[in-house]
Amino acid sequence: MLLSNTKNFGWRGRWIAWRNRVFASERFQRFAMRFPLTRPIARARARGLFDLVAGFTYSQILAACVQTGLLDLLAQGPLDAATISARIDLPAAGTERLLRGAAALGLVEPLGSGWALGSDGAALRGNRGIAEMVAHHHLLYADLADPVALLRRGGGGGQLSRHWHYAESAGRGDADAVAAYSTLMATSQPLVAAQAVDSYRFDRHRRLLDVGGGEGAFLQAVAERVPGIELGLFDLPAVGERARVRFDSAGLASRTQVFGGDFLCDSLPEGYDLVSLIRVLHDHDDGPALALLRAIHAALPAGGRLFIAEPMARTPGAEPVGDAYFGFYLLAMGSGRPRSSVEIRAMLREAGFAKSRVLATAMPLTTSAILANR
């Protein structure tokens, strides 16, 4: 039966079946480990498989580093283990275990009789959004404790879903209900915003409307780079109020206008020749996402453009980020899915956009971009 099924998929199916039989063979594995030319490949594959098995443990070591403040502590300078133990409030044995585990992951490194911040730990501190994501991952891990059950029920209904689905409270003007979500999105925005602004000439436009713009971190980044552009933000009323505070503090009040509403129900403001969706589309299922694209098309003038930036599925070199990480993250959240650039461009055509193209970004791992013409 297996061979018969394989034949149905042509020569490539037969080749994959042969390859898998070879790789699964203990005899071949022993040969690959001993033969000098294949030994480095075999070791790399073994390391990759072990990392796949041990990934949860690695992420929990990272979580412990974030929760105890270990990385922030060592960013101030090297310390001995006893001082670290007292400062992060762990027993000596627990501190030693954490330090050695973190060192194995490149987060810290031994320095003489003490410990210093590692290169990966320094890079992580340079992107505070990662630390914010790690701090709330316990909700995701709780939902993924039984991944098969999550897949069977179709997502949602767990801790992550309850944490993120704030829309009803926010729609009633409950600012406290949106604080955690808005803070996380704003904190994790700078890297995405920088790549987005680098990927396109925003100075070609007179007015930019950011739909689902949160606290306005992206618009602030655009404002700093493009002095003359007028800015508008559309989001739920309580979220928009947080953006208004940010704009006022940044001295952008005269250049910005905040619109409160639900983009899945309400009409979008007109008069903007550029609309942006930054990490918004993948949060919504296909029906609402297509409705949003149609609403943007209707709001744009002839010749207006739509700029989309978010992590996208099947991005070469970044495949695990799309369908693996965000695929299951959004499933647990109960809304949305990662889409490839091909899928998004097909949706844009269906929504009425004349043409679209993929824009190059510096770090496709976290941000890909598409520009569409009305």
N, C-alpha and C positions, 0 to 999 in steps of 0.2 A: 504493500500500500504506500509506503514512504517513497519508494522509487517511482511508483506510478505518479504520485503527486508531484514529485520533483520534475518529471518529464513535462508536466503541464506548464512549467515556467521556463522552458527553453534551455539553451546552452548555459545561461548564467545560473539558473537554478541547479543544473547538474554540477557546474563548477563549484558553487557554494557548498553543495552536499559533499563533494570530494574534499574540499578544503577543510571542512569541519570534521570529517572523519580523520584526516591527518592530524589536525591540531589536538583532537581528543585522544589520540593514541599515546599511551604511556611510553611506548618505544620511541616515537618521534620526539616526545618531550625530553627524554633522556639524551637522545642524540643531539638535540638543539642546545642543551645545556653544556654538553661536552665539546662540541665542535667549535673551534676558535672563531670562525666567521659568523656563526649564528648565536654564539653565547651572549653577546651584548643585546641582541634583539630579544632573546629568551628572558634575560634578566629584566629588561625594560617592560616586557609584557607581564611578567610575574609581579613586578612592582605596581603596574597599573591595576592588575586584578586585585592585589592586596589593598591598594588605596580605595578601590571600589567597595570592598568588604568593610574596611575600617573607617570609611568616611564619616559615619555618625560619631565615632569616638573622636576623630579629629575636630569635628565641629563643636563637640562639647568641651574639648580643651580650649578652643577659641572662646566659647561662651564663658568659661570660667575666668579666662584672662580679662574679658570685658567686664564681667560682673564684679570681680575683685578689684578692678582698677589697676591691675599689674602693669599693663602697657603704658598707661599714663604715668604711673609711678616711675618706671624705668626711663621714660622719656626725659625726666629731670636729671638723669645721670646714673651711672652704675652704683649698685648697692650690694652689700653682702647678704647672704641668705637669712641671717638672723634679723636684720633690719627689715627686709622684705616681709618676713613672716609676721612681724609685729604690725607693720603698716597695712597689710591686706587681711589681717585678722584670721590667719590660718595657722594650725599647729606646724611645727618645724617639719615633720614628716610629710604632711600634706603640701606644704610649700615646696619642698624638694621635689616631690612627685610632679607638681604642676610645672615647675621650672624646667625639669628635664623633658617633660612631654612637650612643652611650648618650644624648647630649644630644638627638638627633633623636627618641629614644623617650621622652623625659621623665624618664630615670633620673638624669641629672646635668644641670647647666646652667652656662654660662659666667658668671663673675663678675669683671668687670674683667679683670685679666691672669691670673686663676686660674680654678678650677673649684669648684663647690659641689654638694651633693647635691640632686637634683631632687625635685619633689613625688611623682612615682610611685616614685622610689627610696626616699624616706622611707616611703611607704605600704607598700612591699614589705618593708622592714626591720621594720615594725610587725607583720608576720605571718611569723614565722620559718618556719612550715610551707611557705610558698611557696618560700623559699630552699632548704629541704631537698628539695622536689620537683625543683627545677631542678638541684640537685647530682647527682641520680641519673638525670636525663633522658637522659644519653648511652646508657643501656641501652635506653630506649624508642626512641631515634632509630636505634640499630643494628638493632632489630627492624623498624622502619618503613622501612629503606633500600630494601626491596623490598615495598611494601604489597600488591601483587597476590599475591605468593607467600604472604604472611601470611594473606590472605583465602582462598587456595586450600587451605592446609593446616588452616585452621580455628582458628588461634591456638596459642599456647604453643610450647614447644620452643626459645625464644630466650633472650637474656640476661636480660630482665625476668622471665621465668618462672622461671629458675634462681635469681634473686635473691630472689624472694618466696616460693617454695614451700619453706617451712622446716618444715612440719608434722611430717614424719617425724623429723627431728632433734629438734625441740622436744618431741615426744611421748616421746622417750627421755631427756628432761631436759637436753639440750644448750643451756645458757643462751647460749653464744656464737653459736649458730646463729640465735637470734631477736633479737639485739641491734640489728642494722641496721634491721630491719623495725619493731620495737617503738619504737625511738627516733624514726623518721620519723613513725609514727602518733601518738605522744605529742606531738611537736613541732607537728604540723599540726592537733592537736585543739582548741586554745583557741578559735578563731573558731567552729568548729562547735559546741563545747560551749556557748559563750555564747549562740548563737542558739537552741540546743535548750532550754536552761534558761529563756530568755526566752519561749519559745512555749507553755509549759505550766505549770500549777500543780503542781509536784512535791510541795508541802507537803500536798496532798490524800491522800498515801499514807504508809503506815507503814514499808514495807520495799520497797526497789528492788534488783532483780538486773540487772546489766549483762552481757549475754551477748556473748562475744567482746570483752570490755572492755579488752584490751591491758594497758598499764601503769597503767590507772586514772585517766587524765586527766579523763575525763568524770565519773566518780564524785566525784573531788575537787572539780570545779566545782559539782556538785550539793550536796555537803557544805558548801561555803562559803556557799551560798545558802539551804539548808534545814537548819538546825541539828539538828532532831529526828529526821530520817529515818535508818533503819538501812540499811546498804549491803552488797550482795554482788556479787562479780565471778566470772564463770565464763570460763575460757580455758585453753589448753594449760598444762600444769604449769610449764614453764620461763618462760612469759610471766607466769603468775600470781605467780611468785616475784618478778619485777621489780615487779609491782603492790604486793606486800606491802612491799617496801622503800620505795616511794613513800608508801604509807599510813602506815608507821611514821614516816617523816621529817616527814610533815605532821601528826602527832599524831592520826591517825584510826584507830589500831589497835583501839580499843575499840568503834568504830562499824562496822567493816568485817569481812567474812569472805570469804576467797578460796577458790574451789573449782577444783581442777585436773581437766581432762578435755577430751574432744573433743565439741563440741556436735553433730557429725554422727553420732556413735556412742553417746554416753553420755546417760543420763537427766539432766534438769536439776533442780537443787534446787527443792524446793517451799517454800511458806510465804511467798512474796513476792507482794504485791498489785499490783506494777508490775514489768514486765520491759522493758528497753530494748535496742534494736539500733542502734548508732551506726556508720554506714558499714560495715555487715556484710553486709546482704542483697545488695547489688549485686556483692559479690565472689564470689557463688556462682551456679552454673547453676540452671535452674528446678527440677530434681528435688531437689537438696540444699536449696535455698531453701525449697521447699514443705515438705520434711520438717522443717526447722528451725522453721517457723511452727507446724506441727502439734505438735512437741515443746513449744513454748512454751505453746500452748493447753492441752496436757495438764497442764503444771506449774502453771498459774495457777488460783487458786480462782475460784468463781463470782463474777462482778462484777469480776474482775481486769482489768487493762489492759496493752496492749502499746504502747510508744512507739517509733516508727521515725524515724530522722533520717539523711539522706544526700542527695547530689546526685541529682536525678531527671530522667529523660528528658522531653523535650517540655514543660519548664517555661516558660511564657511569658516572653520576654525573656532566657532563659538556654539556648536550644536548643543552641547549639554545645558547651556544657559537657557536656551529657548524651550525645547520640548521636554527636557528633564526638570530643571529647577522651576521655571515659570509655569511649565505645564502642570506640575503637581501643586505648586503654590496657588495658582488661580483656581484649580479644582477644589482645594481646601477652602479657599475664600468663597467659593460658590458662585463665581461670576467670571466670564471671560475666558480667553485662551490665547496662547502665543500664536501669531500668524507669520507666515513667511512674507517676504516682500512681494512675491508673485501673487499670493492670496489677497494682500491688501490692495495691490494695483487692480486686481479683478473687481474687488468691491468698489473701488473708486470709479471704474468704468460703469459699473451697474448704477452707481449713484449719480452719474451724469457728467463726470469730469472728462474733458476732452482728451487729455494725455497726462502721463505721469512718468517720473524717472527716479531712480535710486541715486541718492547723493553719497559721496564718500565721507566716512567719518574716521577719526583717528583711532577709536577703540570700539569696533563693532561688537565686541564682547558685551558691552553695556548699552550701546546706542547705535542704532541704524536709523537712517532718515530717508524719507520719500517726499518729493515735491510734486504736487498735482496742479494742473491748470484748469480753470473753469471753462 
